[in-house]
Amino acid sequence: MLMRAHILYLCKRKDLKPYLRYAIMEQKKYFFAVDLGATSGRTIIGSINDGKFELEEVTRFPNNLIEQGGHYYWDIYALYFEIIKGLKEVARRGLEITSIGIDTWGVDFVFIGNDGAILRNPRAYRDPITFDAMDDYLRHVVSRREVYDITGIQFMNFNSIFQLYAMKREQNAAFLNASKILFVPDALSWMLTGNEVCEYTIASTSQLLDPRTKQLDERLLASLGLSRSKFGKMVQPGTVVGVLTDEVQRLTGLGPVPVVAVAGHDTGSAVAAVPAKDEKFAYLSSGTWSLMGIETTDAVISDLSYERNFTNEGGIEGTTRFLKNICGMWLYERCRQEWQKAPLSSPEGDTNVQQGNEAPSGAVGGALSHAVLQSSAMTVEPFRSLINPDDQAFAAPTSMIEAIQQYCRDTNQVVPETPAEICRCIFDSLALRYRQVFDWLQEFAPFKLETLHIIGGGSLNKYLNQFTANSTGATVLAGPQECTAIGNIMLQAKAARQVKDVWQMRQIIANSIELVRYEPQDEADWDAAYEKFLSIVNKK
């Protein structure tokens, strides 16, 4: 510790000649990743040494959705404050930061005024203003098929195009007075550097971008009363946005550290971290949302992709992420929240189940940890109740438990009652929906899909991973969990020329983690279950 402290002291000595100071400095360099989700955020440092990477979380903080006046907002200043806080911490430790990269959720944006100030906090994609905006826009402004033919993006009511339309329709003051419109990761980069860019992967989530030209489409912008000049310069992942402003340097104690536009959309950074050995793979980014797709050279925009509502989002190194959004672990998370709020009890009425102890398969309340819930689901008869996870009934129900039960009643199935039965219904149904989308991807892919990589938090769910292998018939490789932060850091390393391309990035990731392999089992049982699933989905 004394030697390290002495080295850091010498490194900060201003009277030493620059070449001597750099000779004294430790060789290890760090990349600073800001990874922001819709409920929480983190700052992370990572480094690459001897063909492997290392990660360390610096700070973690909530990202609070603010409800006011019937609308939902993000607190952009709070997020900026947390980034500054993380940067101050690495400065306090005396770590050498090579660069900074920011990734966030998609579609949302910030309005900047003529005076260079933010025009109120940005609206959140869950804001009710968008509920009818998509149908209204597609009916009265530009047709559904025309929008898809231009953008190749899956229709979701909260896409940026429909948010902007809704704001125009309500004569939103920030919309009317905006000099610039910056997507959230670009807005935070601007707050750090003063430079305005429009990073490609985050822009692709807007449903305003043409993946053929890789530019925002002038006709769609004009339909909203907007011009291209309202947005920053289009840049690809790995572009240096600028360096920290004098103000940020003063606030943090750091020097003019570069800020890199990584894949600003968190899924873009996550897919960059898939440890694949070649292009013959599909990926499943598994979390609250599941995103299953493939990497393609060009966008896939056709009658069939339109019919199946697939999306073409921007990838790294000129690729397209051809994928479909699936309702993921949202179903499970919402049910678990309801059980945690319920009084602790078992089916026999025993109210003495203590939180943290093993609970019976029918127990409800706070005692149900992930491990208990998931293992108890494995004791239940499989395939007795199936749902379509993407049915509109599960988008935002008052009670997810009741929505699942009602779906089963409506389709003349056994109604699941206990937490174990409901969880088994969810896991079986998700795995079968994954098979449906995987089979569709195989139709679009120019090669045989040999492997399905599961990344993200859902990669830890060993039961669902095995079910997915069984259902799809593919070898499943699970990991890494921290894929978004890893992809963010790897893209910074590419910008710093520590790695040459995505395949070297993926090799480093494969060298650094232990993937868990799942091989298909019980083929006949899952084939029969899939036929049952299709009959239920088609009937509903």
Secondary structure, DSSP 8 states (H G I E B T S, - for coil): -HHHHHHHHHHH-TTS-HHHHHHHS-S--EEEEEEE-SSEEEEEEEEEETTEEEEEEEEEEE--EEEETTEEEE-HHHHHHHHHHHHHHHHHHT--EEEEEEEB-SS-EEEE-TTS-B-S--B-TT-GGGTTHHHHHHHHTS-HHHHHHHH-----TTSHHHHHHHHHHTT-HHHHH-SEEEEHHHHHHHHHHS--EEEHHHHGGGT-EETTTTEE-HHHHHHTT--GGGS-EEE-TTEEEEE--HHHHHHHS--S-EEEE---BHHHHHHHT---SSS-EEEEEESSSEEEEEEESS---SHHHHHTT-EEEE-STT-EEEEEEE-TTHHHHHHHHHHHHS--B-TT------TTS---TT-BSTT--HHHHHHHHTTS-TTSS---TTSGGGSS-S-HHHHHHHHHHHTT-----SHHHHHHHHHHHHHHHHHHHHHHHHHH-SS---EEEEESGGGG-HHHHHHHHHHH-SEEEE--TTHHHHHHHHHHHHHTTSS-SHHHHHHHHHHHS--EEE----HHHHHHHHHHHHHHHHH-
